[in-house]
Amino acid sequence: MSPVKTYEISLPLSERDYNFLKQYVDNPKIEISDEIREAFYLYKPKKPDTDEINIFDKKDYSKFIGKLKEKKFIEQFENGFGHFNIYKFYSKLEKSIKKESILFDENYDVSEEQVKIIDDIVTKILNNYFNDDSPRWLIRAYVCGRVIYSKDKYKPNKPSVKEVPLSSEAKKIAKINNLELELAKRIDVALDYSKTTIECLTNEQLKNLRRIIIDDYIIKNQPIYKLIDKIHTIFPNDDVFLINIAWRSVLSNELNYIANRARLELKPSNSYVICLSFKGCCDNCAQDIVGKVFKISEAPHIPYEKCTAEICLCNLLPFNPKYQFISSDGQIKLKVENEKEWKLWFLKNIMLEDEI
């Protein structure tokens, strides 16, 4: 074999040069200059990210749909939003992603490029159901957030009920009823009688009300009208004030308070939430908090203290500024939709605020 001519290799080494030399560097019959040999041993080739090589190879579309159903987030939009049909939505989504030959990893996540395709599919489907942007954006953000591949998602699972600070009674109730962590935390909040949105009740009346909320709403998932029926049975029939309370709005605000407080307390103080609301929120909420991103430690209480509506329609939902941003027209967007706009938003709203 003829010696390798070192003049064919230039410094600094390229990856191509390195791969070429790798075939001969340990062969004593091949003449390689000390300078080239030293450069070879000092060279650090780019290591392929083994976590991302050939990981997108699964085509089980029904399991992908099952993943979306796990949180039962989209299902809440079936009632009260016209002719939105959850069965037809999932069916159309499954057929569309199959047609596009979307590939998943073992956790049924997809690459950023394929998230764009799924986002377009979801948008087209939802345009047939909703005229209002709010539910469309919520569902789009949920779907894309659930399936976008990220190493952060492969960290250890959320802590169990045993690992989160909860009252002994809340832990006991959660264990007996086999409840997930967020519901256990709601029970924990409901058992804290020091804070409530219903200031007119005595402590004993509040305890009775919260017991109904825990048993019938959090555990059994009963609708509000059934809770109201039960509430009327625990208060005296001759108490005109309690009988005439607008229980639907009062109870809605109390349930919203419990859910949002539980959600916040489960998140690290340095994580983020966004305040979203449906049409009909009051001017104060629209001006002060809706569409704004907050650190958990700085998030407003819900119902908002300045809310003038009968029922505060605001909710604080998880928001990840690494992958999401608020566009110039006030819409929630994904980083993959416009990375340049995301970067400007991130620098202005996250980086600068952290430095203040």
C-alpha positions in Angstrom: 0.0 0.0 0.0 1.3 3.4 -0.9 1.9 5.8 2.0 -0.8 8.4 2.6 0.4 11.8 1.3 0.1 14.2 4.1 -0.1 17.2 1.8 -3.7 16.0 1.1 -4.6 16.9 4.6 -4.9 20.6 5.6 -5.0 22.2 9.0 -7.1 22.8 10.9 -8.7 19.4 10.4 -12.2 19.2 9.0 -14.5 16.4 10.1 -14.0 14.8 6.7 -10.2 14.9 7.2 -10.6 13.4 10.7 -12.8 10.5 9.4 -10.2 9.9 6.6 -7.3 9.8 9.0 -9.1 7.5 11.4 -8.7 4.7 9.0 -4.9 4.9 9.0 -3.7 6.7 12.1 -3.0 3.5 14.0 -1.4 1.7 11.1 2.5 1.8 11.5 3.0 1.3 7.8 1.3 4.6 7.0 3.4 7.7 7.1 1.7 10.6 8.9 3.5 13.7 10.1 3.7 14.4 13.8 1.8 17.7 13.2 -1.1 16.0 11.5 -1.1 13.1 14.0 -1.2 15.6 16.9 -4.0 17.5 15.3 -5.9 14.2 14.9 -5.7 13.3 18.6 -6.7 16.8 19.6 -9.6 17.0 17.3 -13.0 16.6 18.9 -15.5 15.4 16.4 -19.1 16.4 16.8 -20.8 13.7 18.7 -24.2 12.7 17.1 -27.0 13.2 19.5 -27.9 9.5 20.0 -31.2 10.5 21.6 -32.3 12.0 18.3 -31.1 9.4 15.8 -33.8 7.3 14.3 -36.1 7.9 17.3 -39.0 9.0 15.1 -40.0 5.7 13.6 -43.5 4.8 15.0 -46.8 5.0 13.1 -49.3 4.0 15.8 -51.8 6.8 15.3 -54.4 5.5 17.7 -51.9 5.6 20.6 -51.0 9.2 19.6 -54.7 10.1 19.9 -54.8 8.3 23.2 -52.0 10.5 24.5 -54.0 13.6 23.6 -57.0 12.1 25.5 -55.0 11.4 28.7 -55.5 14.9 30.2 -59.1 15.3 29.1 -58.3 18.9 28.2 -59.9 19.1 24.7 -63.0 17.3 26.0 -64.0 20.3 28.1 -64.7 22.3 24.9 -67.5 19.9 23.7 -70.1 21.5 26.0 -71.0 25.1 25.5 -69.1 25.6 22.2 -71.8 25.0 19.5 -71.4 22.0 17.4 -67.9 20.9 18.4 -67.9 17.1 18.4 -65.0 15.5 20.2 -65.4 12.2 18.5 -65.3 13.7 15.0 -62.4 15.9 16.0 -60.2 13.0 17.1 -61.3 10.9 14.1 -60.5 13.6 11.6 -57.1 14.3 13.3 -56.1 10.7 13.2 -57.0 10.3 9.5 -55.1 13.5 8.6 -51.9 12.7 10.4 -52.0 9.2 8.9 -52.3 10.8 5.5 -49.3 13.0 6.2 -47.3 9.9 7.4 -46.3 11.6 10.7 -43.7 9.6 12.6 -43.5 9.4 16.4 -40.9 8.4 19.0 -41.5 5.9 21.7 -43.4 8.5 23.8 -45.5 9.6 20.8 -43.7 12.9 20.5 -42.7 14.4 17.1 -40.0 16.6 15.7 -40.4 20.4 15.5 -40.9 20.2 11.8 -43.7 17.7 12.1 -45.3 19.8 14.9 -45.8 22.5 12.2 -47.7 20.0 10.1 -49.9 18.8 13.0 -50.5 22.5 14.0 -51.8 23.2 10.4 -54.0 20.1 10.5 -55.5 21.0 13.9 -56.1 24.6 12.7 -58.0 23.5 9.6 -60.2 21.1 11.7 -61.0 23.7 14.4 -61.9 26.4 11.8 -64.9 24.2 11.0 -66.1 24.5 14.6 -65.1 27.8 16.3 -65.4 31.4 15.3 -63.7 32.5 18.5 -59.9 32.5 18.6 -59.7 31.6 22.3 -60.7 27.9 22.1 -58.8 27.4 18.9 -55.6 28.7 20.4 -56.1 26.7 23.6 -56.6 23.5 21.8 -53.7 24.1 19.3 -51.3 25.0 22.2 -52.4 21.9 24.1 -51.9 19.5 21.1 -48.6 20.9 20.1 -47.3 21.2 23.6 -48.2 17.6 24.3 -46.4 16.1 21.3 -43.3 18.3 20.6 -40.1 16.5 21.3 -37.9 17.9 24.0 -35.3 16.4 26.2 -36.9 18.4 29.1 -39.9 16.1 28.8 -37.9 13.1 29.5 -36.8 14.1 33.0 -38.3 12.2 35.9 -42.1 12.2 36.1 -44.0 14.7 38.3 -43.8 14.0 42.0 -46.4 11.6 43.4 -49.0 12.5 46.0 -46.5 11.2 48.6 -43.8 13.6 47.6 -45.8 16.9 47.5 -46.5 18.7 50.8 -50.2 18.0 51.5 -52.2 17.8 54.6 -52.6 14.4 56.1 -56.4 14.5 55.4 -55.8 15.4 51.8 -53.4 12.6 51.3 -55.8 10.2 53.0 -58.7 11.2 50.7 -56.5 11.1 47.6 -55.3 7.6 48.5 -58.7 6.2 49.2 -60.1 7.6 45.9 -56.9 6.9 43.9 -56.8 10.5 42.8 -54.0 12.1 40.6 -51.8 14.8 42.1 -53.6 17.9 40.9 -57.0 16.7 42.3 -55.2 15.9 45.6 -53.8 19.4 45.6 -57.3 20.8 45.0 -58.6 18.9 48.0 -55.7 20.3 50.0 -56.6 23.8 49.0 -60.3 23.2 49.8 -59.4 22.0 53.3 -57.7 25.4 53.9 -60.7 27.3 55.4 -58.7 30.5 56.0 -59.1 31.7 52.4 -62.3 31.8 50.3 -64.1 33.9 47.8 -67.3 33.6 49.7 -66.9 36.1 52.6 -70.5 35.9 53.8 -70.4 32.4 55.2 -69.5 31.5 58.8 -66.6 29.1 59.3 -68.9 26.2 59.9 -71.0 27.0 56.7 -67.8 27.2 54.7 -66.6 23.8 56.0 -69.9 22.2 55.0 -69.7 23.8 51.5 -66.1 22.7 51.0 -67.1 19.2 52.0 -69.7 19.2 49.2 -67.1 20.6 46.8 -64.6 17.8 47.7 -67.0 14.9 47.7 -69.3 15.8 44.8 -67.2 18.0 42.5 -63.5 17.1 42.9 -64.0 13.3 43.6 -67.2 12.5 41.7 -67.0 15.3 39.1 -70.7 16.2 39.5 -72.0 19.3 37.5 -72.5 22.5 39.3 -76.3 22.3 39.3 -76.2 19.1 41.4 -73.9 20.8 43.9 -76.3 23.7 44.2 -79.2 21.2 44.9 -77.1 19.7 47.7 -76.1 23.1 49.1 -79.8 23.9 49.6 -80.2 20.9 51.8 -77.5 21.9 54.3 -78.6 25.4 54.9 -81.6 26.4 57.0 -84.8 26.9 54.9 -85.6 30.0 56.9 -82.3 31.8 56.1 -83.5 34.1 53.4 -80.0 35.5 52.7 -78.4 32.1 52.1 -81.4 30.9 50.0 -81.2 33.9 47.7 -77.5 33.8 47.1 -76.7 33.5 43.3 -75.1 30.1 43.9 -74.2 29.4 40.3 -71.9 32.4 40.0 -70.7 32.2 43.7 -69.8 28.6 43.3 -68.2 29.0 39.9 -65.8 31.6 41.4 -65.0 29.5 44.4 -64.2 26.4 42.2 -62.1 28.6 39.9 -60.2 29.9 42.9 -59.5 26.4 44.2 -58.4 25.1 40.8 -56.1 28.0 40.0 -54.5 28.1 43.4 -53.8 24.4 43.3 -52.3 24.7 39.9 -50.0 27.5 41.0 -48.9 25.7 44.1 -47.8 22.6 42.2 -45.5 24.6 39.9 -42.0 25.9 40.8 -42.0 29.6 41.7 -39.7 30.4 38.7 -42.0 28.8 36.1 -44.6 30.7 34.1 -48.3 30.9 33.5 -50.5 32.8 31.1 -53.9 34.3 31.9 -56.5 33.4 29.4 -60.2 34.1 29.3 -63.2 33.5 27.1 -65.4 36.2 25.6 -67.3 38.2 28.2 -64.6 38.9 30.7 -64.7 42.3 32.3 -62.7 45.4 31.2 -60.5 45.2 34.3 -59.4 41.6 33.6 -59.0 42.3 29.9 -56.8 45.3 30.6 -54.8 44.1 33.5 -54.2 40.3 33.2 -55.7 38.6 30.1 -53.1 37.6 27.6 -50.2 38.4 29.9 -47.5 36.0 31.0 -46.6 35.9 34.7 -44.0 34.1 36.9 -45.8 31.9 39.3 -44.5 34.0 42.2 -46.0 37.1 40.7 -49.3 35.7 39.3 -52.6 37.4 40.2 -55.2 35.5 42.3 -58.1 34.1 40.3 -60.9 35.3 40.5 -59.1 38.6 39.9 -59.6 41.0 42.7 -60.7 43.8 40.4 -63.0 41.6 38.3 -66.5 43.2 37.9 -68.1 40.3 36.1 -70.6 38.0 37.9 -68.3 35.1 37.2 -64.6 35.6 36.6 -63.8 33.9 33.3 -60.0 34.0 33.7 -57.7 31.0 34.2 -54.0 30.7 34.7 -52.5 28.0 32.5 -49.0 26.7 32.2 -46.8 28.6 29.7 -43.3 27.7 28.6 -41.5 30.7 27.1 -38.8 28.4 25.7 -41.4 27.1 23.2 -44.2 29.7 23.3 -44.6 33.5 22.9 -47.2 36.2 22.5 -47.3 37.6 19.0 -47.6 41.3 18.2 -51.4 40.8 17.6 -51.8 39.3 21.0 -52.0 35.6 20.0 -50.3 32.6 21.6 -47.8 31.3 19.1 -45.3 28.5 19.1 -41.6 29.2 18.7 -41.5 27.0 15.6 -44.0 29.3 13.9 -41.7 32.3 13.9 -38.4 31.9 15.7 -37.3 35.4 15.0 -40.4 37.0 16.5 -40.1 34.5 19.5 -36.6 35.6 20.2 -37.5 39.3 20.2 -40.4 38.6 22.5 -38.3 36.4 24.8 -35.6 39.0 25.2 -38.0 41.8 25.9 -40.5 40.0 28.2 -38.5 37.2 29.9 -34.8 38.1 29.9 -35.3 41.8 30.7 -37.8 41.1 33.4 -35.5 38.6 35.0 -32.8 41.3 35.2 -35.0 43.9 36.8 
